[in-house]
């Protein structure tokens, strides 16, 4: 086993170690490229071929498998913190009027600055609203029907 093979094997182990430590699907694509380059180096391929193969395989894996992995891996991820509020119902505690820059809503025992999703919409105190998104520290809401 030559020095190039050892280098590719070391890179493969390091990339897999990072992937196992983070589980973030960040280095797995490059580990595939390193594996291909390692195999070519063991078969006596040139360094140029190894590098080209590493880059090509890594990019192919990244382009073609990442969308699948992002969609199906970690899909059971539990929303935490502010993300968990999106889609839930809040109660307006101060009339929401975007033009006047006023409005507050309470959700999960917390009071938030709130703005209506439609600029001209005014939502009265006591109304129930659906949280559409969070922009900075403001809830963007619409009146529930």
C-alpha positions as CSV (number, residue, x, y, z in Angstrom):
1,X,0.0,0.0,0.0
2,X,1.5,3.3,-1.2
3,X,1.5,6.7,0.5
4,X,-1.4,7.8,-1.8
5,X,-3.5,4.9,-0.7
6,X,-2.8,5.6,2.9
7,X,-3.7,9.3,2.4
8,X,-7.0,8.4,0.8
9,X,-7.8,5.8,3.5
10,X,-7.0,8.4,6.2
11,X,-9.2,10.9,4.5
12,X,-12.0,8.3,4.2
13,X,-11.7,7.5,8.0
14,X,-11.7,11.2,9.0
15,X,-14.7,12.0,6.8
16,X,-16.7,9.1,8.1
17,X,-15.7,10.0,11.7
18,X,-17.0,13.6,11.1
19,X,-20.2,12.2,9.6
20,X,-20.7,9.8,12.5
21,X,-20.0,12.6,15.0
22,X,-22.4,15.1,13.5
23,X,-25.0,13.0,11.7
24,X,-25.6,16.1,9.6
25,X,-25.1,14.6,6.1
26,X,-22.2,17.0,5.5
27,X,-19.2,14.8,4.7
28,X,-20.7,11.5,3.5
29,X,-20.6,12.6,-0.1
30,X,-16.8,13.3,0.1
31,X,-16.2,10.0,1.9
32,X,-17.7,8.3,-1.2
33,X,-15.3,10.2,-3.4
34,X,-12.4,9.3,-1.1
35,X,-13.4,5.6,-1.2
36,X,-13.4,5.6,-5.0
37,X,-10.0,7.3,-5.1
38,X,-8.6,4.8,-2.5
39,X,-9.7,1.9,-4.7
40,X,-8.1,3.5,-7.8
41,X,-4.9,4.1,-5.9
42,X,-4.9,0.4,-4.8
43,X,-5.3,-0.6,-8.4
44,X,-2.3,1.6,-9.4
45,X,-4.1,4.5,-11.0
46,X,-2.3,7.8,-11.4
47,X,-2.6,10.6,-8.8
48,X,-4.4,12.8,-11.4
49,X,-7.0,10.1,-12.0
50,X,-7.5,9.7,-8.3
51,X,-8.1,13.4,-7.7
52,X,-10.4,13.7,-10.7
53,X,-12.3,10.6,-9.6
54,X,-12.5,12.0,-6.0
55,X,-14.0,15.3,-7.2
56,X,-16.3,13.7,-9.8
57,X,-17.7,11.0,-7.4
58,X,-18.1,13.5,-4.6
59,X,-20.1,15.9,-6.8
60,X,-22.2,13.2,-8.4
61,X,-23.1,11.9,-4.9
62,X,-23.8,15.4,-3.7
63,X,-26.0,16.4,-6.6
64,X,-28.0,13.2,-7.1
65,X,-28.4,11.8,-3.6
66,X,-28.5,14.9,-1.3
67,X,-32.1,15.9,-2.3
68,X,-33.2,12.4,-1.5
69,X,-31.4,12.3,1.8
70,X,-32.6,15.7,2.9
71,X,-36.2,14.7,2.1
72,X,-36.2,11.2,3.7
73,X,-33.5,11.2,6.3
74,X,-34.2,13.1,9.6
75,X,-37.8,13.7,8.4
76,X,-39.0,12.9,11.9
77,X,-37.0,15.8,13.3
78,X,-39.0,17.4,16.0
79,X,-39.4,21.2,15.7
80,X,-38.0,23.0,18.6
81,X,-38.1,26.5,20.0
82,X,-39.7,29.1,17.8
83,X,-40.2,26.7,14.8
84,X,-42.7,24.7,16.9
85,X,-45.0,27.8,17.0
86,X,-45.6,27.9,13.3
87,X,-49.1,26.6,12.4
88,X,-50.4,27.0,16.0
89,X,-53.1,29.3,17.4
90,X,-52.3,32.4,19.4
91,X,-54.6,34.9,21.1
92,X,-54.2,38.6,20.3
93,X,-53.5,40.6,23.5
94,X,-53.1,44.0,21.8
95,X,-54.8,45.0,18.6
96,X,-52.6,44.2,15.6
97,X,-52.3,47.1,13.2
98,X,-49.3,47.0,10.9
99,X,-49.7,50.6,9.7
100,X,-49.5,51.9,13.3
101,X,-46.9,49.3,14.2
102,X,-48.9,47.8,17.1
103,X,-49.8,44.3,18.1
104,X,-49.1,41.5,20.5
105,X,-50.2,37.9,20.7
106,X,-49.8,35.3,23.4
107,X,-48.9,31.7,22.6
108,X,-47.7,29.0,24.9
109,X,-47.6,31.4,27.8
110,X,-45.3,33.8,26.0
111,X,-46.1,37.3,24.7
112,X,-44.8,38.1,21.2
113,X,-44.9,41.2,19.0
114,X,-47.3,40.3,16.2
115,X,-48.0,41.6,12.7
116,X,-50.7,40.6,10.3
117,X,-49.7,38.9,7.1
118,X,-51.7,41.3,5.0
119,X,-50.5,44.9,5.5
120,X,-54.0,46.5,5.6
121,X,-55.5,43.9,8.0
122,X,-56.4,45.0,11.5
123,X,-57.0,42.2,14.1
124,X,-58.8,43.1,17.3
125,X,-57.7,42.2,20.8
126,X,-59.1,38.8,21.9
127,X,-59.1,37.3,18.3
128,X,-57.6,33.9,17.6
129,X,-54.9,33.9,15.0
130,X,-52.8,31.3,13.2
131,X,-49.0,31.8,13.3
132,X,-47.7,31.7,9.7
133,X,-44.1,32.5,10.2
134,X,-41.6,34.1,12.5
135,X,-39.6,37.1,11.3
136,X,-36.9,38.0,13.9
137,X,-38.9,38.3,17.1
138,X,-42.3,39.0,15.5
139,X,-45.1,36.5,14.8
140,X,-46.6,36.9,11.4
141,X,-50.3,35.9,11.8
142,X,-53.6,35.7,10.0
143,X,-57.0,35.7,11.6
144,X,-58.5,32.2,12.1
145,X,-61.7,31.6,10.2
